[in-house]
Amino acid sequence: MWQVIFSTYHKNRIGILRAVPWSFMVSRVITGVTQIIFPYFVYRYFMHGNLNNEFSKYVNGADYITYIVLGSALNVLAVATLMNIGRALITELREGTLEMLLLSPAPRSEYFLGCLLEQTTRAFLEFGTVLIVGVLFGAKLSNFLSTRALITILLAILSFFCMGILLSSVMLYTRDTYLTQNTLFVTMSLVCGITYPIQYLPDWVQNVAQIFPLTPAVTLFRNVVIGHENLISSHLLIVQILVLSGIYLVLGMIWYQSMERKLVESIFG
């Protein structure tokens, strides 16, 4: 098991370091910084002093900077995980290695876990950058270093991983990455409550937002860090994350197994 995971990790990491040894590091950091700077200036010059009691109620009494820092940090993990897992199979296809993967006896779950391990270690560069820059801009993250916050982050990564497997099948089926992933990422950033409470959205949009694991994950993350809540009091959010993870995982594996059989027949038939 671990041999497949670490072999996939090393393969992907070597490919990244040889192809883009510095640009991927710089792009990760810049992406993390812009996740904070743009909302900060919007708040500073357009919203400062104009937030009403309704907003304070929706954000559990937090200040806006802390609110967006936590949302942006988790959104960074979501985008990075979904992008890497989602593009795994179609990248193999474009590089001409999909046939070898299909013939390999290695379990596909361990292959995806290797992709997740490699991406997560890079994604934490963005995640950490967002938090550090957020603190510099005034975010209050004193309760971030806690077991509850760590468990929340791990639950979020699990849900993004499961969703990424379904996304991988979608990308391989459509032979498209940019339109698919960009549509998904923009939709998530708009409806999942990253930079503003979803209560401001129409009811039907709020309902749509609940199908994305990022929505309950962000809410749980903020409850733990801002509201100092324990995980038991937020058990409904945890259940929602786990249920969505299970649904995406089952749908993704069923679709992938169906496509794998067709690919094997078309390539080797």
Secondary structure, DSSP 4 states (H G I P E B T S, - for coil): -HHHHHHHHHHHHHHHHHH-TTHHHHHHHHHHHHHHHHHHHHIIIIITT---HHHHHHTTT--HHHHHHHHHHHHHHHHHHHHHHHTHHHHHHHHT-HHHHHH--S-HHHHHHHHHHHHHHHHHHHHHHHHHHHHHTT---TT-SSHHHHHHHHHHHHHHHHHHHHHHHHHHHHT-SHHHHHHHHHHHHHHS-SSS-GGGS-HHHHHHHTTSTHHHHHHHHHHHHTS---TTTTHHHHHHHHHHHHHHHHHHHHHHHHHHHHHHHHHH-
